Amino acid sequence: MKRSLVLLVLLTTANATIAQDNWPRFRGPGGNGVVADDVRLPETWDKTENIAWVADVPGLGCSSPIVWGNRVFVTAVISEEENTLPSKGLYLGQGVRDPAKGVHHWMVYCFDRDSGKELWKHEPHTGEPAIPRHPKSSYAAETPTTDGERLYVLFGDVGLYAYNLDGEQIWQKEIEAKKTFFDYGAAGSPVVHDGQVFVIYDNLEDSWIAAFDSATGNEKWRTSRDEKRSWATPLVWQNEMRTEIVVTGLKKNRSYDLNGNLLWEFDGNMSNLVIPSPFAAHGMCYLSAGYVGDKNRHTFAIKPGGSGDIATKEEFAENDFIEWFQPQASAYNTTQIVYGDYLYTIYDQGFITCHDAKTGDEVYGKQRFSPRGSFTSSPWAYNGKVFCISEDGLTYVVKHGPEYELLGTNDLDEFCMATPAVSDGRLYVRTQSKLYCITNGQ
């Protein structure tokens, strides 16, 4: 019995290490952006310090890199004609009203984790864009995902593509482009779980969430959504009671079972544009939306087990399934992070706040970063520090804890909207033209 227990502990530890070594989706395992402490992980860098390698990434993209084993994957779109480049700062208005000019090449790249050498690339789609896009975005906005067997790449207005990890395309599913709010295009990333790839596409014509068989690409189910303006990545929430798919929305926040049936919903009186993605911590699911032009910038901490309509606007503060609610604690573009017992919010205009993750109580109010910056990518955390990279490519390093302290900044001096990846003691940062591998090398 004792020998069996020791073996079980060793296997459990090994599995935890494997999970930590890979970064298989947007914001990593669980979508929470938190990494176990590791002395190899860098805390200071610039364009030369602690840089293991730098790879050129042709084309434009704000998708994040992901990592599995010795491979790093990233997507981009190359245009044969000059078009308007993404620009930093807040943009309050309509998108680029016409599709980008010229033939475009939708690309998937794979780099060697240790050297940065390009292992393979593939072009799943070629043609002229069918729809416009947000002026800050690109046609490669969605982060790919992997289950370690296949790579799943979503270009939201074009198609979903599956590859083996050596670059052979296995299947593809075309996605019919739809008109989106203010012509902003699609952005929500896919997630994979237990043989299904989940995709959400909220638009002005025919919104849906669907599951595709990971081996064949066959559609297993599709559920219509009465939503028009959400760009959040869904969360597969494996809680103490069940596994469910949680998605935020302007009209309703919702949860589905693994067959696409509605489990629970509620009108969260969310802000006009829903972008931050749900994530889980402390046994709860965190939902938020904080468009800068709205008075409502809500954050919810949801307990598992809900069924049907779980709340009304009058019940947010006292509800069986809402652990806590904050009306002014969400950012516009960035997804929050729970590190230890604290929830940090990075606001687009260059502020940070901290709340108690278990109660929602404010720990400290808005602190402005210096120098000032604007933010689209989401924060990450390790080694007792919270990191957030601005659109200028400047990473701010904040001490984890109840008092705000900016420990320093790290500059890559290039436009950046992608959330970094972390794997096996290395940090991967994607700027407008490059992919950096950063490590202390210990």
Phi, psi and omega in degrees: 000315181298318180297320179295321180295317178299317179297319179297318179297317180297317179295318179297317178297318180297317180296321179296321179294318179299316181298321180291328183288342182251153179229084197271000185200178175304124181067018170079187182305127180080353178068026186252349175076006183260137184236143176296148181301142183202122183296341180282342184287134187282148174240344173227145176192164166212203185288350178233325183288131177061021178270116177282318176196162176227131178241139173284137177239098180297145178093181180250148176184143172245013173291152180273154170287153169232161187224134170217123181060233181261021183238140175242129184244143177206155182241160178199168175229129181254131178255139178279347178237157180286132178227173179296127179279152174303146181235153184275170178091171179288143178232109183252092181164197184283162179280189173291112195288340179244148175302149178301150185279150170085171178288135178245153179238111178278120192239147171238129181241145175232126181242151175289131184298325187272330186244340186082002178293138176290120180272320176196162172216156180213146181245094185284341183210140177226136178160186176268138181301141182271340185224163173286189179210168173292140184296342176265352188257189176217177177279002173238069183265335187273135177279132177292173177217163180212151172253011181089346177255319180225156174257132181243121186242125179247124163250104200304330181257011184234302183178171176246132188229142178239138180230154162282168188287354175265003173099005178275124179287131184260317178203166176212150177228118178290146176240124181286122181293137179237159177288132180247165182303126180054021179061037182279343181083189180262164179202336183298135184273157177281159172226150181237140179202128171049049174083008179231139174254121183260132181228138176238140182219092176269132185206184184272353187246313187202084184278147182201160165236138185217159176238136179240139178299125186293334182274327188243339185084357179296137179288124182268324174197160177214130181238126179291150180233132176273066181219157182225344188213063173235139179234020183279151173277131180293158178245128167274105186263107178264092183258185186292345185253328185187178173250131183218164180250115184254132178224142176270160180198157180294314181280314181216140162276136188222158172228138180239153171278180186286000174250009176087008179274140181292129176264306179211163178201161169195150176279107182272007182050045186289165181288171192299326179237126186252110185238313181303145184264144176293152177207168185240146174195151178054033178075007181239164175249132183255128181237141180204161172197133188214054177306132189295337181273001184252152174281335179268117176225071194279146167233133178238142167249113189256133175272152181287162172103003182292157178210135179071209178279111191267350183198153168245167182299334181279350187251006187303319185283336181226095186209144182294334185246357174254106181294316173203164185216134176234124185281345185227039189237028181236149174269171181279300184260320189281147173270140181292172176223137172254117179237115187063232182262011184242141174253122180253139177239125176257114183273147185305327184275005175097035175241161172227141171233164180224131177233157172292122186290338183268334185241340184084359180294142178290131175265309166214149183277193188300126174242128181273134175289148174226126000291162182294153177203166173245150191228136171237320181287157185267155182286164173221168186210142170193164174052038177072023182220149174251132183244141175212132185253132182277173178291347174274358183083017180260119180267128177262132182250115186247134178292132178286129178148184188282353178237135182288131173210120175274115185277334181167180178226151180231125192248125171254353168055046173204147180309135184213127174233356183272141174282130183294167174244154180226129182202130171051049176078012181233145175251131181245117183244126179256117173260189186298327184238351190223163171236120181258137168252119188237131181202152172289339177073019179274000000 
